[in-house]
Amino acid sequence: MSAQVDLEHLVRTRLRSLRTTLGLSLDDLAARTNLSPSTISRIETGKRAVSLDVLVPLAAGLQVGLDALLDASDNHDVVIRPTPSQVEGRTTWALSRPDSATVALKTRLEPTATKPQQRVHPGHDWLFVLTGRLLLLLGEREIIVEAGEAAEFATMTPHAFIAVDGPAELLMIFDRDGQRAHVHNDKE
């Protein structure tokens, strides 16, 4: 098979997989893209050529960039080898690739004497405490999150967290907005 045929097959597979993963019918995606359901079906089944005039609205309707549909890079090395970075009592390991839409981090926090300033940013945060105890400051609320427990919250609510009674390790997952808020602002 030629490289173009391989790329077309990859794009078709990704389109169908994204559509079904999002729980969208052909009619649902058609309503989002101003394409007909039969056009989308023919693209997915290979009965219509993949072209830019349909890829742009399909990517927008699926809420992904064109690069998510067209990236043909080799994914043979799926293992991420995180290296720690340290900032003021916090050690962080990036568990996702730099260009990933979702950011996953492992963080080790040392207890501090003062509560950190609460911040807001667009998005949603999810965290899971691996070891230790975490004090989650969420607006006026103070919530203890124990090892084995998770917390999920809208990040337009002022929030911060600190380790209590010793070090705490946690996994955090957020989108790029969350990464900018949690990773870059730590250096301020």
C-alpha positions in Angstrom: 0.0 0.0 0.0 1.2 3.5 -0.7 1.7 6.1 2.0 -1.4 8.1 0.8 -3.6 5.0 1.0 -2.3 4.3 4.6 -3.0 7.9 5.6 -6.5 7.8 4.2 -7.2 4.5 6.1 -5.8 6.0 9.3 -8.0 9.2 8.9 -11.1 7.1 8.2 -10.4 4.9 11.2 -9.8 7.9 13.5 -13.0 9.7 12.2 -15.2 6.7 12.9 -13.5 5.9 16.2 -13.8 9.5 17.5 -17.5 9.7 16.4 -18.5 6.5 18.1 -16.4 7.2 21.2 -18.2 10.6 21.6 -21.5 8.7 21.2 -22.4 10.6 18.0 -24.6 9.1 15.3 -24.0 10.0 11.7 -27.0 12.4 12.0 -25.5 14.0 15.1 -22.1 14.6 13.4 -23.9 15.8 10.2 -25.7 18.5 12.2 -22.4 19.7 13.7 -20.6 19.8 10.3 -23.2 20.8 7.7 -22.3 17.6 5.8 -24.9 15.0 5.0 -24.9 11.7 7.0 -24.4 9.8 3.8 -21.3 11.9 3.0 -19.8 11.1 6.4 -20.7 7.4 6.0 -19.1 7.2 2.6 -15.9 8.9 4.0 -15.7 6.4 6.9 -16.3 3.4 4.6 -13.8 4.5 1.9 -16.5 5.2 -0.8 -15.6 8.9 -0.9 -12.1 10.4 -1.0 -10.8 12.1 2.1 -10.2 15.8 1.2 -9.6 19.0 3.1 -13.1 20.4 2.3 -14.6 17.6 4.5 -11.8 17.2 7.0 -12.0 20.7 8.3 -15.7 20.6 9.2 -15.3 17.0 10.5 -12.4 18.0 12.8 -14.4 21.0 14.1 -17.5 18.8 14.6 -15.5 16.3 16.6 -13.7 19.1 18.5 -10.2 18.0 17.5 -7.5 19.7 15.5 -6.6 18.5 12.0 -3.3 17.2 13.3 -5.3 14.7 15.5 -6.7 13.2 12.3 -3.7 13.5 10.0 -0.7 12.7 12.3 0.9 9.6 10.8 3.9 9.6 13.2 5.1 6.2 14.4 3.8 5.4 17.9 6.0 2.3 18.4 7.6 3.7 21.6 4.5 4.2 23.8 6.5 4.2 27.0 7.0 7.6 28.7 10.1 7.9 30.8 9.3 10.7 33.2 12.0 12.8 34.8 11.4 14.8 38.0 11.3 18.6 38.2 11.4 20.4 41.6 9.9 23.7 42.7 9.6 24.7 46.4 8.6 21.5 48.1 6.9 20.0 45.0 8.4 17.3 42.8 6.5 16.7 39.5 6.8 13.9 36.9 5.1 14.5 33.5 3.2 11.2 32.6 2.0 12.4 29.2 3.7 13.5 26.1 4.3 17.3 25.7 1.9 17.6 22.8 -0.9 15.5 24.4 -4.3 17.2 24.7 -4.7 15.8 28.2 -1.9 16.3 30.8 -1.2 13.7 33.4 1.2 14.4 36.3 2.5 12.6 39.4 3.3 15.1 42.1 5.0 14.7 45.5 4.2 17.5 47.9 6.0 18.3 51.1 4.0 19.9 53.9 4.3 23.7 54.2 3.6 26.0 57.1 1.4 28.4 55.1 -1.5 27.8 52.9 -1.0 28.5 49.2 -2.9 31.2 47.4 -6.0 29.8 45.7 -6.2 30.3 41.9 -8.8 30.0 39.2 -8.5 29.0 35.6 -10.7 27.6 32.8 -11.2 23.8 32.9 -11.6 20.9 35.2 -9.1 19.2 37.5 -9.1 15.6 38.7 -6.6 14.3 41.3 -6.1 11.0 43.0 -4.1 10.7 46.3 -1.6 7.8 46.1 -0.1 8.2 49.6 -0.5 10.6 52.4 -3.2 13.2 53.0 -4.1 16.3 51.1 -5.9 19.4 52.2 -7.9 20.7 49.2 -8.8 24.3 49.5 -11.9 24.9 47.4 -13.2 28.4 47.8 -14.3 28.6 51.5 -14.2 24.8 51.9 -11.4 22.8 53.3 -11.5 19.1 52.4 -9.2 16.4 53.5 -8.5 13.9 50.7 -7.0 10.6 52.0 -4.9 8.1 50.2 -7.1 6.1 47.8 -9.6 8.9 47.3 -10.0 11.2 44.3 -11.4 14.7 43.9 -12.8 16.4 40.8 -13.9 20.0 40.6 -14.5 22.9 38.3 -11.4 25.1 38.2 -13.3 28.4 38.1 -13.7 27.8 41.8 -10.7 29.2 43.7 -8.6 26.2 44.6 -5.2 25.1 46.0 -3.9 22.0 47.9 -1.2 21.1 50.3 0.1 18.0 52.0 -0.8 17.5 55.7 0.8 15.4 58.3 3.7 14.4 56.0 4.5 14.1 52.3 1.6 13.3 49.9 1.8 11.8 46.4 -0.9 12.3 43.9 -1.9 11.8 40.3 -3.4 14.8 38.5 -5.1 15.0 35.1 -6.2 18.1 33.3 -6.4 19.8 29.9 -3.9 22.3 28.5 -5.6 25.2 30.4 -5.0 23.3 33.6 -1.4 22.6 32.7 -0.7 26.3 32.1 -2.2 27.1 35.5 -0.6 24.3 37.5 2.8 24.0 35.8 3.8 27.4 34.6 2.3 29.4 37.5 4.3 27.4 40.0 7.4 29.3 38.8 5.9 32.7 39.6 
